[in-house]
């Protein structure tokens, strides 16, 4: 179901189960989490999450597997816990993540895509969040990500109407950030991989701090980069009219010591 490879600083995780259009079973969430964790200690500078199929990114949760959970509260709790662990692992990565969506992206597939930093969708991509059609709910963490991304009104439309929308519609409401075919997602990944990795990691962390209303030592972080080897290399490469060559660096998170809640 899940394969991964690393090439030139770009890690690609591919979903590949044609018989179910990449619908997720219980164990697939654990496999996704393991694939992500295996990438963390490597020299990957960006992750592209995509499908090996042309017609579907992810059809959601496997309905046969879902049916087996009916009347089984212990299994439901296990399913919810394993799904949450995989999605939270994806969301919490310091490595930038891109969802490359070139086919149907439904239900749990949307949750996977929302846990990435941004989404690229081709003209064949379609999106739907359909728990209401199945008579179930949607995990609150995924509702929160959806609402933060598209706003409460559009989240309500997607969840309650449960329509299937086009890539262009998804782009209009902010669910998709880039309209483009698979090569565009990989172009974005290549551009990220060529940038200074500590800058990219830090910028991703700062975006999260702003969204979540956290306070880091923002000025100290900004000022500190002026003593970095990366800046020296960046300026030198600009003067020499060449691509800068940035060394891999530790992806340790920014220190939590200066973290504090912003005052309203």
N, C-alpha and C positions, 0 to 999 in steps of 0.2 A: 504493500500500500504506500509506503513512504521510502523514498530513496534520497540520498544527498551526495553532493560532490563539491570539491573545492578547487577553484582554478583562478590563479592570479588575484587572490584576495577576495574573490566573489564566491560565496557559498550558495549553492542552489539546492533547495529542498523541493522535491517533486512529489505530488500526490498521483498515485497510479493504481487505480483499481477499476478497470473499465466496466466490469460487470455491474457495478453499482454507481457509476458516474462519480466515483470518489466519495460516496456517502460514508460517514464515519461510524464504525462500530465502537464498542466499549474499549477494546484494547488498542485501537488506533490512536486514541488520545495519549495513552502512555507512550506509544511509539513516537508520536510527534514530539513530546516532551524530551524523550531520550535523544532524538535527532538534534534538537536545539541545544541541549546540554553538551552534546559531543562537539559542536562547533565552537562553543565558548572558548576553550583553551587553544584553539588554532590561531593562525594569523589572518583569519577572515576579517575583512573590513566592512562587509555588507552582506546581508542575506536576502536572496530572492526566493519567495515562496510562490510556487506555481503548480500547474497541472501538466502531467504528461499526456493528457487527452485534449483533443481539439474542441470537443463539444461542451465540456464541463470543467469548471474550476473545482467546485465541490457542491454536490446536490443536497448537502445537509447531513442530518443524522440518518443512519440506515433504519428504515421503517420496520424491517423484520426484527432487528435488534431492539428497537423501541418497543415493539409489541411484547417482547419477552420480559419487559420491565413492569408490565401491568400487574398490579397486585403484589409486587415484590419490593417493598420499601427499602430493604437493605441494598438491593441492586440499584435502585434509583439513586440512593445516597452515594453509592460507589461511582455510578455514572456521572453524577453531578460533580463529585470531588475530583475525579480524574480529568474530566473536561476542564474544570476550573484550573487545575494545576498546569495543564498544557497551555491554556490561553494566558494565564498570568505569567508563566515563564516566557512566552513570546513577547508579551507586552513589556516585561521588565528588563529585557535584554539591553545592554549598553550598545550593542552592535546595531546599526541602522537596519531596518527591515522594510522590504517592498513586497506588496502583494501584486503579482502579475496575473490579471484576471482576463482570460480570453474566451470564456464560455460561461455557462450558467453558474451563478453563485447564490445559493439559497440557504436559508436557515443558519445552521452551524457554520456554513461556508462564509456567510457575512460576518459572523462572530470572529472567525479566524482572520478575515481581511481587516476587520476593525482593530484587531490587536497589533497590526503592523503599523509602521510609521506613516506610510501613505500607500495609495492604491493607483495602479495603472490598469486601464480597461480598454479592450479592443471593441470594435463595432459589433462583434457577435456576443459580447457579454450581456447577461441579463441578471437582475438582482431581485430577490424576494425574501421577505422575512415572514414566515407563514405559521407560527405556532397557533394562531387563532383558528386557522383552517383545520388543524389537527386536534383542537380541543385541549391544548396545553398552554403553558406560559413560556416565558423566555427568561434566562438567568438575569438577575438584577445587574450584575457587573456588565453584561453585554448590552442591556438597555441603557446603562449609564454611558458606555462608550458610544453607542449609537446616538444618544441624545446630545452628547458633547460635540459629536461630529456634524450632525445635520440639524440640530435644534429640536425642541420639544414637539412642535407642530408636525414637522416632517417625520419624526420618529413615530408619532401617533398614527400618521397616515400609513407608514410602512407596516407597522405592527397590527393595526386594527382593520384596515382595508385589506392588507395582505396581497396587494396587486404585485404583479411582476412588472418591473420597470426596465427601460433600456439603459445602455451605458451613458447615452447623452443626458437622459433624465437624472441618472445617478450623479453625473458630473455637475449638473445644474444645482442640485441640492447639497453638494459638497461631500457626498459619499465617496466619490471618485475624484482624485486630484489631477490625473493626467489621462487624456484620451489618446490611446496609441496601441499599436500592436506589440507583440512580445519583444521585438528588438528595441522598442522605446524603453521598456522596463529595464532591459539589460544595458542600454545606454546610460540610464540614470545610475544603475549600479556601478558601472565602470567609472563614471564621473566621481561618485562618492569614494570608490576605492583609490582613486588617484589623489584625493584631497588629503590634507594633514589629518591623520587618524585621531590625534588627541583633540584637535579642533572639532571634528565631527562628533566625537563622543561627548565632549563638553557641551556643544550646542544642543544636542539631543536632550541632555540632562537639563539644560537651562529652559528649554521649551516646556518640559514637564513641570519644572518648578513654577513657571509663569501660569500654566494652565491650572495647576493644583494649588495656586496661591501660597506657595512656599517661599521662604527667603533663604537664599544662600549668600555667601559673601561675594556678591556679584562684582563689586568693584575690584576686590582682591583677585578674583578669577580673571577678569579682563586685564588688569595690570600685569599679572604674572606671565601672560603669554608674550610680553615684550622682552622677557629674558629667556625665551625658548629657542632651542636649536631649529625648530620648525620654521620660525619666522626668518631666521638667518638664511635658511635654505630657500624659503619662498621668495625672498627679495633677490637673492643671488640668481635663482632660476629666471625670475622676471627680467633681470638685467641681461642675462645671457640668452634670453629668448628660447628657453627650453622648458620641458616639463619638469617640475620639481620632483625630487626623489625623497619621500618622507619615510623615516624609519618607523617600524612598528613599535608601539609603546604599550605599557600596561593599561588595561581597561578597567582599573579599579574605579569604583564610583567616587564622586567628589566627597570630600570629608563631610560627615554629618554634624560635626561640631558646631559650625555656624548656622545650622538649620534652625529656623524658628518660624512660627506662624506670623504672617503679616497682619498688622493691626488694621481693622476696618477704617 
